[in-house]
Amino acid sequence: MSASETDPTDSRSDPEAARRARDVLARAQRVTVLTGAGVSTDSGIPDFRGPDGVWTKDPSAERMSTLSAYVTDPELRRRSWAHRVEHPAWAAEPNAAHRALVALQRTGRLCALITQNVDELHQRAGTDPALVLELHGSMFGTMCLDCGAAGRMRDALERVRAGEDDPPCLLCGGMLKSATISFGQSLDREVLSAAQVAATGCDVLLAAGSSLTVQPAAALVGQAAAAGAGVIVCNGSPTPYDELATAVVRGPVGTVLPELLGPSNPPGAAPAGS
């Protein structure tokens, strides 16, 4: 596509895209939401693969999220702990995108919020934790790779600030890491199973702020479509699943989601397809 051409699925070049998305969402009784890093960028947490993403600017930073590199490279672990201390998520606050999803929950039509994010901003915004499925874990906890002990990230970071550049497990002396899913680690089977049930049992799956390139999370979109659900993709750039979508809405997620989930989506709306 040349610079002079426009993407026909871009809401800025296709004014019908946002209208279609609002209409589909308004008629849905069961909405499952899948969120990615783009939902938290307005909270000051950079995404990974966007134009200003962490890995876009520094491709080597992706190694900090790769289990094999983390385990075998002591210097990388030290870098990882230093990065965690300074991570912007500790001071981040929920933004308009998070609040829009809370508003959807209040209509009684949100059946699950599946997130690839690890910052817990959905819960802090007011989303019922029972509805949140954290596919990639939470950065607020730690886990020992040797004995499996769970702990609080706050406690580990206090040790880093006190001078431990690679704090070991206090129970067994083993290797400690964030309780997030790294590349090379398997997702929690129960969480993934619940996400698949939510994706295939909804009227509409709304994918927001995700590049939809990381599996198996991205595959939930295809599973929802195959089960007959409408699919709305809301992201700043194209995704591999755009062609499956009922509507693709481009733009900053913090602006677009409140528009899609605003007063035009009242509680008790008629089911999709009625």
HELIX and SHEET records of a PDB file:
HELIX    1   1 GLU A   16  ARG A   27  1                                  12    
HELIX    2   2 ALA A   37  VAL A   39  5                                   3    
HELIX    3   3 THR A   41  SER A   43  5                                   3    
HELIX    4   4 VAL A   54  LYS A   57  1                                   4    
HELIX    5   5 PRO A   59  SER A   65  5                                   7    
HELIX    6   6 LEU A   67  THR A   72  1                                   6    
HELIX    7   7 PRO A   74  VAL A   85  1                                  12    
HELIX    8   8 PRO A   88  ALA A   91  5                                   4    
HELIX    9   9 ALA A   96  ARG A  106  1                                  11    
HELIX   10  10 LEU A  121  ALA A  125  1                                   5    
HELIX   11  11 PRO A  129  LEU A  131  5                                   3    
HELIX   12  12 MET A  153  ARG A  161  1                                   9    
HELIX   13  13 ARG A  189  THR A  200  1                                  12    
HELIX   14  14 ALA A  219  ALA A  226  1                                   8    
HELIX   15  15 ASP A  242  LEU A  244  5                                   3    
HELIX   16  16 VAL A  253  LEU A  260  1                                   8    
SHEET    1   A 6 VAL A 132  GLU A 134  0                                        
SHEET    2   A 6 LEU A 110  THR A 115  1                                        
SHEET    3   A 6 VAL A  31  THR A  35  1                                        
SHEET    4   A 6 VAL A 204  ALA A 208  1                                        
SHEET    5   A 6 GLY A 230  ASN A 235  1                                        
SHEET    6   A 6 ALA A 247  ARG A 250  1                                        
SHEET    1   B 3 ALA A 150  ARG A 152  0                                        
SHEET    2   B 3 GLY A 137  CYS A 144 -1                                        
SHEET    3   B 3 LEU A 176  THR A 180 -1                                        
END                                                                             
